[in-house]
Amino acid sequence: MSAIKHNWTTQEILDIYNKPIMELLYEAATIHRLHHDPNTVQVSTLLSIKTGGCSEDCGYCPQAARYHTNVEGNDLMTVKQVKAQALRAKSGGSSRVCMGAAWRNVKDGEEFDQVLEMVRTINKLDMEVCCTLGMVTENQAKRLAEAGLYAYNHNLDSSEDYYKKVISTRGFEDRLQTIDNVRKTNVTVCSGGIIGMGEKVEDRAGMLVALSTLNPQPESTPINALVAVEGTPLENQEPIVIWDMIRMVATTRIIMPETQVRLSAGRTQMTQEGQTLCFFAGANSIFAGDKLLTTPNPDVSDDMKMFEILGLKPQKPFTKKAQPLTVEAADSTYEALGEKPKWTRPTHKIERNEQAKQNRKSSQ
Ligand code: SF4
């Protein structure tokens, strides 16, 4: 098995991305078979435990408070509600629950304590637990790890250059810092991005440079296709063509051979044949459930029918890494530090986000 390469350049990645499709598919599928069971796909359920009202300005996101979308905000779910949803996900074939909260960053306090309790509860159901809660400090990451967290998701979204055209309220370097904080624990890293936001192919390659040069590389990488939601600054973006998704998945598989590559947002726009080519090209994870936070996703029963047709099996939990232990709150060795970390407040403005702000004002 070849060693993992950590010094990929944009040009090397572009050379792979732009290969004739038959060569690209063959190479990606060959690498996939060396590192993974090609007939097994990990199934995760994404649960929005706190929806909407977010202070950030991510141009693709209907949960940003500043955009006019149909998303209805919800307070943090209770542990009981989350447990019921996790059990439903488990019976539907999911091995992982990913809990998402629309926060800029985690704040110590009652709500975070409640999330820690959710982590303990799901880990005790023998499911992998992932959280995506925004930026975290090292102490917060350690508290999550101690509760039994298996993975932390923090996407880079795009290349560092294009990121600045989509988000102006938080810095790319803070995202890397959060990943670094998670790496100081045993929690695995899930980090990927979105295509179809108007970026160039070079930006896609730039994002893959940023991900693949992390050492270690992320254990999982979601590749999302933008779901253009009315009311967001990116509402008028055309959907990507399937070949872009296939190329992106195949390239990710080749440069990050051990990573679980996840087909994430945008699957409702793909045919089964398109998704099949993505699995052949090295995708080995999907999000299940009829909603991905707030955007539509295929029905679980449709996914299971597709698995049956393709002869795919859902991956068992803790196949890649042992189940973490859960330490109860009363026995915790970490305290809430009440930190006020100085996460970056960039000063650049994004024209289309400013335009969205103007539209909002004029419609009030
Ligand atoms: S992507 Fe996350 S941080 Fe950005 S606006 Fe949406 S919920 Fe907030």
Boltz pocket constraint, residues with backbone or C-beta under 6 A from the ligand:
constraints:
  - pocket:
      binder: B
      contacts: [[A, 54], [A, 55], [A, 56], [A, 57], [A, 58], [A, 61], [A, 62], [A, 63], [A, 64], [A, 101], [A, 102], [A, 103], [A, 104], [A, 134]]
      max_distance: 6.0
